[in-house]
Amino acid sequence: VALQRTGKLGTFASSVGQEAIGVGVASAMRADDVLFPSYRDHAAQLLRGVTMTVAMAYELEHDPAVVLLGEDIGVNGGVFRATVGLQARFGTQRVI
């Protein structure tokens, strides 16, 4: 911690290869195994059956600074319906 606070050690978490590692681990898991996700484990969660809507709702619930913004987001949930119900649940200021 002292090195980080003095600027001698960075806090950037590299993402190079992280998704592939999570997918490999999730692929080897049995159905009754428990996944404790960590940084950049979204792909592993998707492989284990967590939907995009659930993942986005989790982030919106746990961080009031999270905003969803894009062409395929909005009141109708977009073409792929990945954001269905999120605008009604979290408001038009956070799901745009």
C-alpha positions as CSV (number, residue, x, y, z in Angstrom):
1,V,0.0,0.0,0.0
2,A,2.8,2.4,0.8
3,L,4.4,1.9,-2.6
4,Q,1.0,2.6,-4.3
5,R,0.4,5.7,-2.3
6,T,3.9,7.1,-3.1
7,G,3.3,6.4,-6.8
8,K,6.0,3.7,-7.0
9,L,3.5,1.0,-7.7
10,G,0.6,1.5,-10.1
11,T,-3.0,0.3,-9.5
12,F,-3.9,-0.4,-13.2
13,A,-5.3,-3.9,-13.5
14,S,-4.3,-5.3,-16.9
15,S,-7.0,-6.9,-18.9
16,V,-4.8,-8.7,-21.5
17,G,-6.0,-12.3,-21.7
18,Q,-8.3,-12.0,-18.6
19,E,-11.5,-13.0,-20.4
20,A,-9.9,-16.1,-21.9
21,I,-8.7,-17.3,-18.5
22,G,-12.2,-16.9,-17.0
23,V,-13.8,-18.7,-19.9
24,G,-11.3,-21.6,-19.6
25,V,-12.0,-21.9,-15.9
26,A,-15.8,-21.7,-16.3
27,S,-15.6,-24.3,-19.0
28,A,-13.9,-26.7,-16.7
29,M,-16.4,-26.2,-13.9
30,R,-19.1,-28.7,-13.0
31,A,-22.7,-27.5,-12.7
32,D,-22.6,-27.6,-8.9
33,D,-19.3,-25.7,-8.7
34,V,-19.4,-22.1,-7.3
35,L,-17.9,-19.2,-9.3
36,F,-16.6,-16.3,-7.3
37,P,-16.1,-13.7,-10.0
38,S,-13.4,-11.2,-9.8
39,Y,-12.0,-8.4,-12.1
40,R,-12.8,-9.0,-15.8
41,D,-14.8,-12.2,-15.2
42,H,-17.9,-11.2,-17.2
43,A,-17.3,-13.8,-19.9
44,A,-17.1,-16.5,-17.3
45,Q,-20.4,-15.4,-15.8
46,L,-22.1,-15.3,-19.2
47,L,-20.8,-18.9,-19.8
48,R,-22.3,-20.0,-16.5
49,G,-25.7,-18.6,-17.4
50,V,-25.8,-15.1,-16.0
51,T,-27.7,-12.9,-18.5
52,M,-26.4,-9.5,-19.8
53,T,-29.5,-7.9,-18.2
54,V,-28.7,-9.4,-14.8
55,A,-25.1,-8.3,-15.1
56,M,-26.0,-4.7,-16.0
57,A,-28.6,-4.5,-13.3
58,Y,-26.1,-5.7,-10.7
59,E,-23.7,-2.9,-11.7
60,L,-26.4,-0.3,-11.7
61,E,-27.6,-1.5,-8.2
62,H,-24.1,-1.4,-6.7
63,D,-22.7,1.8,-8.2
64,P,-24.8,4.9,-8.5
65,A,-22.3,6.4,-10.9
66,V,-22.9,3.6,-13.6
67,V,-24.8,4.8,-16.6
68,L,-25.9,2.8,-19.6
69,L,-25.7,4.7,-22.8
70,G,-26.0,3.5,-26.4
71,E,-28.0,3.1,-29.6
72,D,-29.5,-0.2,-28.5
73,I,-30.6,0.8,-25.0
74,G,-33.8,2.4,-23.9
75,V,-37.4,2.0,-23.0
76,N,-37.9,-1.1,-25.3
77,G,-34.7,-2.8,-24.3
78,G,-33.0,-2.6,-27.7
79,V,-33.0,-5.0,-30.6
80,F,-31.6,-7.8,-28.5
81,R,-33.8,-7.0,-25.5
82,A,-30.7,-6.9,-23.2
83,T,-31.8,-3.9,-21.3
84,V,-35.5,-4.7,-20.9
85,G,-36.9,-3.2,-17.7
86,L,-33.7,-1.4,-16.8
87,Q,-34.9,2.1,-17.7
88,A,-38.1,1.6,-15.8
89,R,-36.1,0.3,-12.8
90,F,-33.2,2.8,-12.7
91,G,-34.6,5.8,-14.5
92,T,-34.0,7.7,-17.7
93,Q,-31.0,9.5,-16.3
94,R,-29.0,6.3,-15.9
95,V,-30.4,4.1,-18.7
96,I,-30.3,6.3,-21.8
